Amino acid sequence: MFAEIRYHKGTLIIRGDVHVPNAIYDSKNRCYRIMACRYRDLIDYLDRSGIKYADHVFDAVPCPEFNVELELRDYQERALKKWLVDKRGCIVLPTGSGKTYIAIAAISELSEATLVVVPTLDLVDQWIDKLKLFGEDNVGEFSGRRKEMKPITVSTYDSAYVNAEKLGNKFRFLVFDEVHHLPSESYSLIAEMSASPYRLGLTATYERVDGKHERLPELVGGKVFEIGIDDLAGKHLAEYSVKRIYIPLSKKESKNYEAKMKSVREYLKLRKLRIESIDDFNRLVMATGYDKQAYVALRAWEEARKIAYSSSNKLKKLKEILNNHRKDKIIIFTKYNELVYRISRLFLIPAITHRTPKDERRAILNGFKTGKFRALVSSQVLDEGIDVPDANVAVIVSGSASQREYIQRLGRILRPAKGKKAVLYELISKGTGEVGTARRRAIKKQR
């Protein structure tokens, strides 16, 4: 028996007198097809079955022999060693613990054409800057800004998804930064339509609320190494403490909050509904399409949350924290952009949101790094994908129940600073739903 394998639009075409498990017969082209991501399984099957074959799958970017020497920390060495056993799988490490350097070491070990996929253009720039130790001529960018294919190429999830067919046989090694993004309905095609036999996923937060992380073993490989914040704090990450401060609403705010929540409770009682999970909440959202009262109740719920998240007493406490940490670098996080701008105006602190132009954002972060600014305020923009230098105090004025968001925010202040202990403040409105929100997002172990 003899088989010939070729890549075609995100699939592998198999010709010859062979039957391959899980392949589908294409009667029009008289061949069998299988998703490109099954390339490694296919080769293993043919080898084990003693079937001779011609492999024409890859038209990979030419890649030189790399020999980059890195001094990895002990846990980075352990993570790399675990991954090298099968050259597939996900490594879970806290923000600021050097996941990028593990990937660089893996690239050097394999010396194969590599595609690094990241969520944002900011991360594209950061990765390219770090990858230049392989030589600038060997590092390229495949994004909306430019379309290069170099031995090591960095792309965004969006660009890699749109061009999945084109990229699928150009790289033998895939690196997915913030790999928890990959199992989404669209981004998963990047992995499915690629023949790359070697795959590495990096993240600080493996699990997804929707459970789709269960697809990661199929797309990248399962979790091969994990270490938590508390295992690294004090040695490789800064010592830290978490201070939850429960703050009462003002009388006026409390009255408005209760009025809004009463409206919500009356609707739920009328429709005999209970909100005990994200699925229950999503059903309420869907009901707004045909039930006017559901829309009114949902809007009242959102207005009540804004009262709790943006209370006047929180701003008084924030002022106190800023006064107590005059010599520290402080990042303030909020859920809503309007509160970002309110805090920015009130305390004369630079603000970063998704509306902030790239040049202005860079100038603010550079000013923060050099000490021109001692504090900055943001919504979700700094949660992921931006290096924030030297911060050792964070204040969550408001946030979601997401553990991922919480871990990312805590990670912003854990890069070691000589002689300084990191502090995370959580400002929580007493007697509101925010108490439960804060409880759900808390990580299991805290110092």
Backbone torsions as a table, in degrees:
resi	resn	phi	psi	omega
1	MET	NA	148.8	-178.8
2	PHE	-145.9	139.6	179.7
3	ALA	-128.3	151.7	173.7
4	GLU	-124.1	129.9	-175.7
5	ILE	-117.8	132.3	176.7
6	ARG	-136.9	156.7	176.6
7	TYR	-91.4	138.0	177.7
8	HIS	-151.8	106.0	172.5
9	LYS	52.1	50.2	176.3
10	GLY	83.8	4.6	177.2
11	THR	-127.5	168.3	172.3
12	LEU	-109.7	130.1	175.5
13	ILE	-95.0	129.0	-178.8
14	ILE	-119.1	115.9	178.6
15	ARG	-113.5	147.4	179.3
16	GLY	128.8	172.6	-176.6
17	ASP	-86.6	62.8	-180.0
18	VAL	-136.0	150.8	173.4
19	HIS	-114.4	120.6	-177.2
20	VAL	-105.1	127.8	178.3
21	PRO	-55.8	138.4	176.7
22	ASN	71.6	0.9	175.6
23	ALA	-81.4	149.3	-180.0
24	ILE	-109.8	135.6	-178.9
25	TYR	-78.2	129.0	176.7
26	ASP	-101.3	98.5	-174.7
27	SER	-67.3	-30.9	-178.9
28	LYS	-65.0	-44.1	-177.9
29	ASN	-100.4	1.8	176.6
30	ARG	53.5	54.6	178.6
31	CYS	-153.8	168.3	172.8
32	TYR	-96.5	149.0	177.4
33	ARG	-127.7	148.6	175.8
34	ILE	-147.2	149.5	179.8
35	MET	-58.3	142.9	-175.8
36	ALA	-58.0	-31.2	-178.2
37	CYS	-64.2	-12.6	179.6
38	ARG	-90.0	10.2	-177.0
39	TYR	-53.6	-48.9	-176.4
40	ARG	-64.5	-41.8	177.5
41	ASP	-62.8	-39.5	-179.3
42	LEU	-63.5	-46.8	179.8
43	ILE	-62.3	-42.6	177.7
44	ASP	-59.3	-42.2	-179.2
45	TYR	-64.3	-45.7	-178.6
46	LEU	-64.3	-41.5	179.5
47	ASP	-64.9	-45.1	-178.3
48	ARG	-66.5	-31.0	-178.1
49	SER	-85.7	-4.5	-179.6
50	GLY	70.7	23.3	-179.6
51	ILE	-89.2	124.8	176.6
52	LYS	-75.2	147.7	-177.2
53	TYR	-153.4	157.2	172.4
54	ALA	-109.0	120.3	-175.4
55	ASP	-100.6	105.4	178.4
56	HIS	-113.9	26.1	-171.8
57	VAL	-70.6	-48.1	-169.9
58	PHE	-92.2	135.1	165.7
59	ASP	-119.8	60.5	-167.8
60	ALA	-73.5	151.4	174.4
61	VAL	-61.5	129.4	177.9
62	PRO	-57.2	138.0	-174.7
63	CYS	-133.2	129.7	177.4
64	PRO	-75.5	171.5	173.9
65	GLU	-77.7	121.4	179.9
66	PHE	-92.8	148.1	176.5
67	ASN	-148.0	62.6	-179.8
68	VAL	-91.9	125.8	-180.0
69	GLU	-99.6	124.4	178.6
70	LEU	-122.6	143.9	173.2
71	GLU	-96.9	100.0	-177.6
72	LEU	-86.8	151.6	172.8
73	ARG	-70.9	164.5	-174.9
74	ASP	-58.1	-44.5	-178.2
75	TYR	-70.3	-30.6	175.4
76	GLN	-66.8	-40.3	176.4
77	GLU	-61.4	-43.0	-179.7
78	ARG	-64.9	-41.0	179.4
79	ALA	-62.7	-46.3	-179.9
80	LEU	-62.1	-43.9	-179.5
81	LYS	-60.5	-42.9	178.3
82	LYS	-61.9	-43.3	-178.2
83	TRP	-67.4	-37.7	-176.3
84	LEU	-66.7	-16.6	178.2
85	VAL	-56.6	-46.5	-177.4
86	ASP	-120.4	-8.4	-178.5
87	LYS	57.2	32.6	173.2
88	ARG	-147.0	150.3	172.6
89	GLY	129.8	172.1	-175.3
90	CYS	-109.9	140.2	176.1
91	ILE	-114.2	126.1	-175.8
92	VAL	-112.1	112.4	-179.3
93	LEU	-136.3	150.8	179.7
94	PRO	-63.4	155.3	173.1
95	THR	-55.9	134.3	178.1
96	GLY	87.9	3.2	-176.8
97	SER	-96.9	3.5	172.5
98	GLY	89.2	41.7	176.8
99	LYS	-61.9	-36.7	-178.2
100	THR	-57.5	-38.6	-176.7
101	TYR	-69.7	-29.2	174.4
102	ILE	-65.4	-42.9	178.3
103	ALA	-62.8	-42.3	179.0
104	ILE	-60.6	-42.6	178.3
105	ALA	-63.9	-39.1	178.8
106	ALA	-65.8	-41.2	178.1
107	ILE	-61.0	-43.1	179.5
108	SER	-64.6	-39.2	179.4
109	GLU	-63.7	-43.6	-173.9
110	LEU	-81.4	-37.7	-174.4
111	SER	50.7	49.8	176.2
112	GLU	-121.0	152.4	174.8
113	ALA	-54.4	128.7	-169.5
114	THR	-125.9	134.7	172.1
115	LEU	-111.6	121.2	176.2
116	VAL	-102.6	124.1	-176.7
117	VAL	-111.8	126.7	-174.9
118	VAL	-132.5	160.2	-175.3
119	PRO	-73.2	-33.4	-169.1
120	THR	-132.8	161.3	176.2
121	LEU	-66.2	-31.8	175.5
122	ASP	-59.0	-42.4	178.4
123	LEU	-70.6	-32.6	173.5
124	VAL	-55.1	-49.0	-179.0
125	ASP	-62.4	-42.7	-178.4
126	GLN	-65.6	-42.5	179.3
127	TRP	-65.4	-45.3	-179.4
128	ILE	-59.3	-41.5	180.0
129	ASP	-60.6	-41.4	-179.1
130	LYS	-76.0	-29.8	-177.7
131	LEU	-79.4	-8.9	-178.8
132	LYS	-63.2	-13.8	176.8
133	LEU	-67.0	-13.6	172.5
134	PHE	-83.4	-3.0	-176.9
135	GLY	104.0	126.8	-175.3
136	GLU	-57.0	-34.4	-178.9
137	ASP	-68.7	-16.4	-178.2
138	ASN	-95.2	-1.5	-175.0
139	VAL	-119.0	128.6	-178.9
140	GLY	-132.9	172.6	-179.2
141	GLU	-126.2	130.7	175.6
142	PHE	-122.1	95.3	-175.6
143	SER	-149.1	-168.6	176.0
144	GLY	-68.3	-17.8	-178.2
145	ARG	-85.1	-39.4	179.5
146	ARG	-155.1	157.3	-177.2
147	LYS	-122.8	86.9	178.9
148	GLU	-113.5	147.9	170.4
149	MET	-125.6	106.9	179.8
150	LYS	-118.2	171.4	178.7
151	PRO	-51.3	-36.7	172.3
152	ILE	-122.9	115.9	-175.0
153	THR	-121.9	135.5	-179.3
154	VAL	-111.1	129.7	-177.8
155	SER	-133.1	159.7	170.7
156	THR	-86.1	159.8	175.4
157	TYR	-57.6	-40.3	-179.2
158	ASP	-61.4	-48.9	-178.2
159	SER	-68.1	-38.8	179.2
160	ALA	-66.4	-35.0	177.7
161	TYR	-67.5	-48.2	-178.9
162	VAL	-62.1	-32.9	-175.7
163	ASN	-110.0	26.3	-174.2
164	ALA	-58.0	-40.8	179.8
165	GLU	-63.8	-39.6	-176.8
166	LYS	-70.6	-35.6	-174.8
167	LEU	-89.4	-13.5	-167.1
168	GLY	-59.7	-24.1	179.5
169	ASN	-124.6	20.7	-178.0
170	LYS	-96.5	-16.7	-174.4
171	PHE	-135.0	134.7	179.8
172	ARG	-93.5	-9.8	-179.9
173	PHE	-129.7	125.3	176.5
174	LEU	-111.1	132.2	173.0
175	VAL	-119.8	122.4	178.8
176	PHE	-108.8	107.4	174.2
177	ASP	-81.2	146.9	-174.4
178	GLU	49.7	55.7	-170.5
179	VAL	-62.8	-15.3	177.6
180	HIS	-62.2	-16.5	175.6
181	HIS	-73.5	-26.3	-168.8
182	LEU	-61.4	-39.5	-174.1
183	PRO	-72.2	3.0	176.8
184	SER	-62.5	159.9	-172.1
185	GLU	-56.7	-39.0	-177.8
186	SER	-86.7	-49.4	-174.2
187	TYR	-62.9	-27.2	-179.5
188	SER	-60.0	-23.6	179.0
189	LEU	-64.5	-26.8	177.8
190	ILE	-57.2	-46.1	-178.9
191	ALA	-75.3	-40.2	-176.1
192	GLU	-67.1	-34.7	-175.4
193	MET	-94.0	7.4	177.8
194	SER	-104.5	139.7	177.4
195	ALA	-90.3	0.3	-174.9
196	SER	-51.5	122.1	-179.8
197	PRO	-79.6	-20.2	-176.8
198	TYR	-111.4	129.8	-173.5
199	ARG	-144.2	136.1	-179.9
200	LEU	-133.7	126.1	175.2
201	GLY	-109.4	137.8	-179.9
202	LEU	-124.6	135.7	177.2
203	THR	-166.0	158.8	170.1
204	ALA	-95.8	-14.6	-174.1
205	THR	-140.2	96.0	-173.8
206	TYR	-72.4	-45.6	-174.4
207	GLU	-74.9	147.1	173.9
208	ARG	-115.0	147.7	179.6
209	VAL	-60.6	-35.4	-177.4
210	ASP	-81.4	0.2	177.5
211	GLY	79.2	2.0	-175.1
212	LYS	-72.3	-9.3	174.9
213	HIS	-61.7	-15.9	178.1
214	GLU	-65.8	-12.7	176.9
215	ARG	-86.0	-13.5	-175.1
216	LEU	-60.2	-40.4	177.2
217	PRO	-56.2	-36.3	179.2
218	GLU	-73.7	-38.4	-173.2
219	LEU	-84.4	-36.6	-173.7
220	VAL	-129.0	-33.1	-170.0
221	GLY	123.7	154.1	-176.4
222	GLY	-73.5	-177.9	179.9
223	LYS	-71.8	116.9	-178.4
224	VAL	-103.2	-19.1	179.9
225	PHE	-157.1	137.6	177.8
226	GLU	-147.7	138.0	173.9
227	ILE	-144.0	142.6	-173.2
228	GLY	-97.8	171.8	-179.3
229	ILE	-57.8	-46.6	-174.5
230	ASP	-67.6	-21.8	177.5
231	ASP	-75.0	-21.3	-176.5
232	LEU	-109.6	-16.9	-177.3
233	ALA	-62.9	134.5	178.6
234	GLY	96.5	-20.2	178.5
235	LYS	-118.1	-62.5	-178.8
236	HIS	-101.8	-20.9	173.7
237	LEU	-122.8	162.6	-178.1
238	ALA	-67.2	147.1	166.7
239	GLU	-62.3	145.2	-178.3
240	TYR	-145.6	161.8	172.1
241	SER	-136.4	153.4	177.7
242	VAL	-115.6	126.3	179.8
243	LYS	-119.3	108.7	176.4
244	ARG	-90.5	126.1	-178.7
245	ILE	-118.8	117.6	-179.3
246	TYR	-92.4	123.0	-170.3
247	ILE	-122.4	127.0	-179.9
248	PRO	-72.8	148.6	171.4
249	LEU	-71.6	157.7	171.6
250	SER	-69.3	165.4	-179.4
251	LYS	-58.1	-43.2	-179.6
252	LYS	-65.7	-43.6	-179.9
253	GLU	-64.7	-41.6	-179.6
254	SER	-62.1	-41.4	178.8
255	LYS	-63.7	-44.1	179.2
256	ASN	-66.6	-40.2	-179.7
257	TYR	-62.5	-47.4	-178.7
258	GLU	-63.7	-36.5	178.8
259	ALA	-64.3	-42.9	179.8
260	LYS	-65.9	-44.3	-177.7
261	MET	-70.3	-29.4	175.9
262	LYS	-63.0	-41.2	177.6
263	SER	-60.6	-40.5	179.3
264	VAL	-66.7	-46.4	-177.9
265	ARG	-63.3	-38.5	179.3
266	GLU	-64.4	-38.7	178.9
267	TYR	-66.6	-46.0	-179.1
268	LEU	-61.5	-39.0	178.2
269	LYS	-66.4	-40.4	179.9
270	LEU	-62.0	-40.8	-177.4
271	ARG	-93.9	3.2	-179.9
272	LYS	54.9	50.0	-178.5
273	LEU	-114.1	153.9	172.8
274	ARG	-132.8	139.8	177.7
275	ILE	-106.1	98.1	-177.4
276	GLU	-122.1	-2.6	-179.0
277	SER	-155.0	170.4	177.7
278	ILE	-64.1	-32.1	178.6
279	ASP	-66.7	-39.3	177.1
280	ASP	-61.9	-44.2	-179.8
281	PHE	-64.2	-41.3	179.2
282	ASN	-63.0	-34.0	177.0
283	ARG	-66.4	-36.3	176.3
284	LEU	-64.7	-42.4	178.3
285	VAL	-60.7	-45.2	-179.7
286	MET	-63.6	-32.7	-179.2
287	ALA	-65.5	-22.5	-179.6
288	THR	-64.1	-18.5	179.7
289	GLY	-72.3	-21.5	-178.4
290	TYR	-132.3	-5.2	-176.9
291	ASP	-125.2	107.3	-177.5
292	LYS	-61.1	-37.1	179.7
293	GLN	-66.1	-31.2	176.3
294	ALA	-64.9	-39.8	178.2
295	TYR	-63.3	-43.6	179.5
296	VAL	-62.6	-42.9	-179.2
297	ALA	-66.1	-41.6	-179.4
298	LEU	-65.8	-39.2	178.6
299	ARG	-66.3	-39.0	177.8
300	ALA	-63.7	-38.9	178.2
301	TRP	-61.5	-46.7	-179.4
302	GLU	-64.4	-39.7	179.4
303	GLU	-66.7	-37.1	177.1
304	ALA	-64.4	-41.7	178.3
305	ARG	-62.3	-40.4	179.9
306	LYS	-64.5	-36.0	176.8
307	ILE	-62.4	-46.9	-178.6
308	ALA	-66.3	-41.3	-174.9
309	TYR	-74.4	-23.9	-171.3
310	SER	-121.2	30.4	-172.9
311	SER	-64.9	151.4	-179.0
312	SER	-64.7	-33.7	179.3
313	ASN	-68.9	-28.5	174.4
314	LYS	-63.5	-40.8	-179.2
315	LEU	-66.9	-34.7	175.5
316	LYS	-64.7	-42.3	178.6
317	LYS	-66.7	-37.8	177.8
318	LEU	-61.2	-41.6	177.8
319	LYS	-59.7	-41.6	179.5
320	GLU	-63.4	-42.8	179.6
321	ILE	-64.2	-42.8	178.9
322	LEU	-61.9	-38.7	178.3
323	ASN	-68.2	-35.3	-178.3
324	ASN	-76.9	-15.1	-176.7
325	HIS	-123.6	46.4	-177.0
326	ARG	-64.5	-23.9	-177.6
327	LYS	-100.4	8.9	-176.5
328	ASP	-110.3	163.2	173.9
329	LYS	-96.0	123.2	-169.4
330	ILE	-122.8	134.1	171.7
331	ILE	-115.6	129.9	179.4
332	ILE	-109.9	127.8	-179.2
333	PHE	-112.1	137.4	172.6
334	THR	-135.2	165.1	179.3
335	LYS	-84.0	-36.8	-172.8
336	TYR	-107.8	138.1	179.8
337	ASN	-62.9	-36.0	-177.8
338	GLU	-62.3	-32.5	176.5
339	LEU	-74.3	-32.7	174.8
340	VAL	-55.8	-50.5	-177.0
341	TYR	-69.6	-32.7	177.3
342	ARG	-64.6	-46.2	178.3
343	ILE	-64.7	-39.4	180.0
344	SER	-59.9	-45.0	-179.7
345	ARG	-70.1	-41.6	-174.4
346	LEU	-67.5	-39.9	-174.5
347	PHE	-111.7	6.2	179.7
348	LEU	55.3	51.2	-178.6
349	ILE	-113.9	134.5	177.5
350	PRO	-59.8	141.5	-178.2
351	ALA	-114.9	142.1	174.7
352	ILE	-127.8	120.4	173.3
353	THR	-131.6	-176.8	178.8
354	HIS	-66.6	-16.6	179.1
355	ARG	-83.6	-13.9	-176.1
356	THR	-68.8	121.7	178.9
357	PRO	-57.8	150.8	-174.9
358	LYS	-57.3	-44.2	-178.4
359	ASP	-64.1	-39.2	178.5
360	GLU	-67.5	-41.0	178.8
361	ARG	-62.0	-43.6	179.0
362	ARG	-61.8	-41.5	-179.7
363	ALA	-64.9	-39.3	179.2
364	ILE	-65.4	-46.3	-179.4
365	LEU	-65.4	-36.9	177.4
366	ASN	-66.8	-40.0	176.6
367	GLY	-64.2	-34.9	176.8
368	PHE	-67.6	-41.3	-179.1
369	LYS	-65.6	-41.2	-176.3
370	THR	-82.6	-10.4	179.5
371	GLY	96.9	2.2	176.5
372	LYS	-63.3	-39.2	174.7
373	PHE	-116.0	136.9	178.5
374	ARG	-99.5	-8.5	-179.9
375	ALA	-148.8	155.6	170.6
376	LEU	-147.3	158.5	-176.9
377	VAL	-127.9	140.7	-176.4
378	SER	-150.8	165.7	171.3
379	SER	-97.0	-119.6	-177.1
380	GLN	-85.7	-4.6	-171.0
381	VAL	-62.4	-34.8	-177.7
382	LEU	-91.8	3.7	-179.1
383	ASP	-67.6	-32.9	-172.4
384	GLU	-150.2	137.3	167.0
385	GLY	89.8	6.7	178.1
386	ILE	-133.7	129.2	175.0
387	ASP	-75.6	119.4	177.8
388	VAL	-108.6	111.7	-171.6
389	PRO	-80.0	140.4	162.1
390	ASP	68.1	1.3	-179.0
391	ALA	-68.4	141.0	176.7
392	ASN	-131.5	0.7	175.2
393	VAL	-132.5	132.1	174.7
394	ALA	-126.8	144.2	177.0
395	VAL	-126.9	116.0	173.8
396	ILE	-91.9	100.8	177.0
397	VAL	-74.9	-35.5	174.0
398	SER	-160.1	150.5	-179.8
399	GLY	-165.6	178.1	-178.6
400	SER	-90.9	-175.3	177.7
401	ALA	-86.9	2.6	-175.0
402	SER	-69.5	122.8	174.5
403	GLN	-65.3	-34.1	179.1
404	ARG	-59.4	-48.6	179.5
405	GLU	-60.0	-42.8	-178.1
406	TYR	-63.6	-46.5	-179.1
407	ILE	-65.1	-39.8	178.2
408	GLN	-63.1	-41.7	-179.5
409	ARG	-67.7	-42.7	176.3
410	LEU	-61.6	-39.1	-178.6
411	GLY	-63.1	-22.0	-179.7
412	ARG	-65.7	-19.4	-175.2
413	ILE	-115.3	11.4	-173.1
414	LEU	-99.9	0.6	173.8
415	ARG	-68.9	128.6	-171.6
416	PRO	-57.6	132.7	173.4
417	ALA	-122.7	127.7	-172.3
418	LYS	-58.0	123.3	174.3
419	GLY	76.1	7.3	-177.7
420	LYS	-121.9	139.6	175.3
421	LYS	-104.1	134.5	-178.7
422	ALA	-76.4	146.4	178.9
423	VAL	-133.2	130.7	174.1
424	LEU	-112.9	119.1	175.4
425	TYR	-98.9	134.5	171.0
426	GLU	-115.1	120.0	177.6
427	LEU	-97.6	116.7	-171.2
428	ILE	-124.7	126.3	179.4
429	SER	-73.8	116.9	-178.0
430	LYS	-64.1	141.7	175.0
431	GLY	73.7	19.9	179.2
432	THR	-127.2	173.6	177.8
433	GLY	-63.9	-13.4	-180.0
434	GLU	-66.4	-24.4	178.5
435	VAL	-62.0	-46.2	178.1
436	GLY	-68.2	-37.0	177.9
437	THR	-59.4	-46.7	179.8
438	ALA	-64.9	-37.0	-179.7
439	ARG	-66.3	-39.9	-177.0
440	ARG	-70.7	-30.2	-176.3
441	ARG	-86.0	-13.5	-174.7
442	ALA	-64.5	137.8	176.4
443	ILE	-75.1	156.4	-171.6
444	LYS	-63.5	-43.4	-178.0
445	LYS	-107.6	132.3	175.4
446	GLN	-138.3	151.2	178.0
447	ARG	-94.3	NA	NA
